[in-house]
Amino acid sequence: MKEPRRYRSPALRSLHEAMEDLHEVGAIDKATMRDFDPANPRESSYEPSDVRAGSECAEILVSKWERGVVRPSGPSLKLLALANSKGIDAIL
């Protein structure tokens, strides 16, 4: 039986689930997904280029949502609902 994934925090769980959603819709590739695998965590801090790459993925996904190509689901939908009801500061 496969052991359930462990996350260091609920925020990291949400991030990983959102990245899985991005992978499912084709916004990120398998190599990028490996960076978000909890069994393979990065120990170093993020560089500005890493943050930019993440925001580019988000832009692609939001663009697909806006054009109706895909619909938000799972953790992405939950984050959007939270930001809509409580404001963006609730998820930052």
SEBA-654046 format. One line per field, with one value per residue: residue number from 1; x, y, z of N, C-alpha, C in turn. Coordinates in Angstrom, 3 decimals, decimal comma. Layout:
N
pos = [NUM ...]
n_xx = [X ...]
n_yy = [Y ...]
n_zz = [Z ...]
ca_xx = [X ...]
ca_yy = [Y ...]
ca_zz = [Z ...]
c_xx = [X ...]
c_yy = [Y ...]
c_zz = [Z ...]
end
This chain:
92
pos = [1 2 3 4 5 6 7 8 9 10 11 12 13 14 15 16 17 18 19 20 21 22 23 24 25 26 27 28 29 30 31 32 33 34 35 36 37 38 39 40 41 42 43 44 45 46 47 48 49 50 51 52 53 54 55 56 57 58 59 60 61 62 63 64 65 66 67 68 69 70 71 72 73 74 75 76 77 78 79 80 81 82 83 84 85 86 87 88 89 90 91 92]
n_xx = [0,841 0,499 2,215 0,739 1,199 3,291 3,279 4,922 3,394 0,021 -0,091 1,981 0,946 -1,304 -0,003 1,412 -0,743 -1,979 0,023 -0,056 -2,523 -1,877 -0,063 -1,766 -3,365 -1,524 0,105 2,535 5,516 6,622 9,201 9,342 7,325 8,508 10,097 8,311 7,593 6,973 8,632 11,010 12,181 13,230 16,032 17,292 16,816 14,332 15,163 14,989 14,457 13,212 10,814 9,716 9,353 7,361 5,309 4,864 3,780 1,407 0,216 -0,263 -2,101 -4,239 -4,892 -5,893 -8,138 -9,590 -10,150 -11,804 -10,842 -10,053 -11,389 -11,141 -10,265 -10,397 -7,792 -7,081 -9,514 -10,528 -8,673 -9,191 -11,876 -11,568 -9,917 -11,698 -13,808 -12,621 -10,529 -7,327 -5,232 -5,823 -4,806 -2,155]
n_yy = [-1,188 2,212 4,820 7,686 11,054 13,378 16,627 19,681 21,772 23,118 25,056 24,311 21,899 22,806 24,289 22,243 20,705 22,557 22,817 20,250 20,415 22,312 20,771 18,753 20,157 20,748 22,976 22,950 20,951 17,477 17,461 19,930 19,484 17,597 19,167 20,037 17,869 16,335 14,314 14,969 17,476 20,908 22,269 24,674 28,262 30,097 31,610 34,791 34,164 31,687 32,355 33,929 32,008 30,453 32,342 32,735 30,279 30,447 32,603 31,446 29,462 30,998 32,466 30,403 29,759 32,159 32,218 30,094 27,608 25,681 24,773 26,036 23,795 21,603 22,299 24,745 25,927 26,201 28,034 30,268 30,788 31,416 33,709 35,350 35,616 36,462 38,106 38,723 38,807 36,859 34,492 34,872]
n_zz = [0,000 -0,802 0,833 2,386 1,240 2,921 4,255 5,091 5,951 5,875 3,880 2,117 1,273 -0,160 -2,162 -3,515 -4,436 -6,117 -8,032 -9,069 -10,339 -12,317 -13,762 -14,695 -16,558 -18,404 -18,130 -16,836 -17,067 -16,603 -15,501 -14,152 -12,329 -10,662 -9,023 -7,159 -5,747 -2,688 -1,750 -2,749 -1,849 -2,215 -0,713 -0,723 -0,740 -2,597 -5,653 -7,388 -10,110 -9,893 -8,666 -10,649 -12,677 -11,493 -11,370 -14,062 -14,793 -13,363 -14,699 -17,203 -16,524 -15,444 -17,705 -19,322 -17,808 -18,015 -20,732 -20,942 -21,585 -19,751 -16,529 -13,192 -10,531 -7,656 -5,337 -6,504 -7,126 -4,548 -3,437 -5,076 -4,374 -1,664 -1,842 -3,181 -1,349 1,083 0,427 -1,104 0,733 2,578 1,657 1,358]
ca_xx = [0,000 1,274 2,163 0,224 2,194 3,368 3,634 5,381 2,363 -1,142 0,226 2,760 -0,002 -2,085 0,888 1,660 -1,978 -2,168 0,984 -0,597 -3,561 -1,178 0,488 -2,884 -3,839 -0,415 0,789 3,915 5,923 6,942 10,446 8,999 6,516 9,413 10,562 7,274 7,316 7,417 9,704 12,197 12,087 14,384 16,498 17,745 15,743 13,987 15,797 13,986 14,084 12,270 9,527 9,220 8,878 6,081 4,275 4,560 2,845 0,119 -0,346 -0,762 -3,314 -5,307 -5,292 -6,750 -9,411 -10,295 -10,616 -12,734 -10,206 -10,184 -12,046 -10,408 -10,819 -9,611 -7,187 -7,114 -10,855 -10,637 -7,907 -9,932 -13,056 -11,092 -9,488 -12,894 -14,643 -11,898 -9,465 -6,069 -4,375 -6,171 -4,015 -0,725]
ca_yy = [0,000 3,435 5,692 9,012 12,126 14,248 17,998 20,418 22,714 23,147 25,906 23,506 20,934 23,543 24,610 21,031 20,329 23,512 22,462 19,054 20,899 22,912 19,667 18,076 20,933 20,928 24,255 22,659 19,620 16,504 17,869 20,992 18,877 16,928 20,169 20,234 16,580 16,392 13,344 15,527 18,915 21,786 22,790 26,056 29,248 30,419 32,749 35,557 33,463 30,637 33,005 34,344 30,810 30,105 33,311 32,485 29,142 30,963 33,416 30,527 28,825 32,002 32,759 29,297 29,897 33,313 31,886 28,978 26,379 24,783 25,382 25,750 22,699 21,186 23,344 26,033 26,470 26,597 29,276 31,353 31,085 32,090 35,062 36,107 35,922 37,105 38,967 38,046 38,699 35,639 33,349 35,215]
ca_zz = [0,000 -0,931 2,010 2,032 1,206 4,102 3,934 6,268 6,382 4,972 2,721 1,168 0,685 -1,162 -3,277 -4,287 -5,118 -7,211 -9,078 -9,714 -11,252 -13,454 -14,545 -15,359 -17,709 -19,336 -17,948 -16,445 -17,492 -15,569 -14,835 -13,218 -11,271 -9,721 -8,056 -6,145 -5,120 -1,294 -1,515 -3,394 -1,577 -2,378 0,573 -0,877 -0,850 -3,969 -6,307 -8,148 -11,347 -9,518 -8,421 -11,970 -13,369 -10,876 -11,746 -15,473 -14,788 -12,892 -15,774 -18,226 -16,010 -15,358 -19,078 -19,764 -17,105 -18,563 -22,080 -20,865 -22,060 -18,602 -15,369 -11,955 -9,748 -6,502 -4,509 -7,200 -6,940 -3,142 -3,256 -5,722 -3,560 -0,456 -2,217 -3,542 -0,188 2,175 -0,080 -1,432 1,924 3,325 1,177 1,255]
c_xx = [0,881 1,087 1,647 1,337 2,126 3,860 4,032 4,349 1,166 -0,881 1,020 1,886 -0,792 -1,241 1,107 0,408 -2,270 -1,217 0,546 -1,688 -2,934 -0,612 -0,616 -3,366 -2,726 0,338 2,230 4,234 6,316 8,209 10,175 8,204 7,394 9,946 9,572 6,888 7,831 8,506 11,039 12,262 13,383 14,764 16,921 16,557 15,489 14,718 14,713 13,550 13,098 10,873 8,909 8,659 7,515 4,976 3,914 3,587 1,456 -0,561 -0,946 -2,073 -4,477 -5,803 -6,217 -8,113 -10,233 -10,877 -11,591 -12,170 -10,294 -10,903 -11,226 -11,095 -9,926 -9,075 -7,213 -8,460 -11,054 -9,887 -8,620 -11,153 -12,663 -10,673 -10,688 -13,702 -13,917 -10,789 -8,159 -5,148 -4,655 -5,342 -2,535 -0,004]
c_yy = [1,243 4,327 7,072 10,055 12,940 15,610 18,707 21,405 22,618 23,997 25,128 22,438 21,618 23,873 23,377 20,620 21,268 23,197 21,187 19,435 21,518 21,827 18,963 18,821 21,244 22,234 24,078 21,217 18,733 16,897 18,969 20,430 18,184 17,897 20,370 18,943 16,611 15,378 13,867 17,033 19,666 22,329 24,251 27,000 29,548 31,666 33,523 34,862 32,335 31,212 33,416 33,142 30,380 31,053 33,154 31,315 29,609 31,790 32,537 29,912 29,803 32,356 31,666 29,362 31,011 33,021 30,719 27,675 25,295 25,532 25,083 24,626 22,428 22,357 24,722 26,710 26,948 27,903 30,462 31,760 31,832 33,519 35,937 36,519 36,714 38,055 38,201 37,895 37,442 34,441 33,668 34,997]
c_zz = [0,000 0,298 1,598 2,083 2,482 3,668 5,216 6,779 5,443 3,727 1,676 0,519 -0,427 -2,384 -4,143 -5,057 -6,285 -8,364 -9,792 -10,711 -12,500 -14,366 -15,327 -16,595 -18,699 -19,200 -17,477 -16,826 -16,306 -14,808 -13,811 -12,048 -10,239 -8,671 -6,924 -5,444 -3,687 -0,961 -2,046 -3,135 -1,865 -1,015 0,475 -0,973 -2,324 -4,427 -7,059 -9,432 -11,067 -9,312 -9,750 -12,727 -12,812 -11,289 -13,226 -15,601 -14,376 -13,985 -16,868 -17,772 -15,955 -16,756 -19,613 -19,085 -17,743 -19,942 -22,095 -21,391 -20,985 -17,495 -14,134 -11,189 -8,547 -5,701 -5,175 -7,015 -5,507 -2,879 -3,885 -4,902 -2,288 -0,759 -2,546 -2,321 0,894 1,734 -0,262 -0,232 2,735 2,876 1,048 2,550]
end
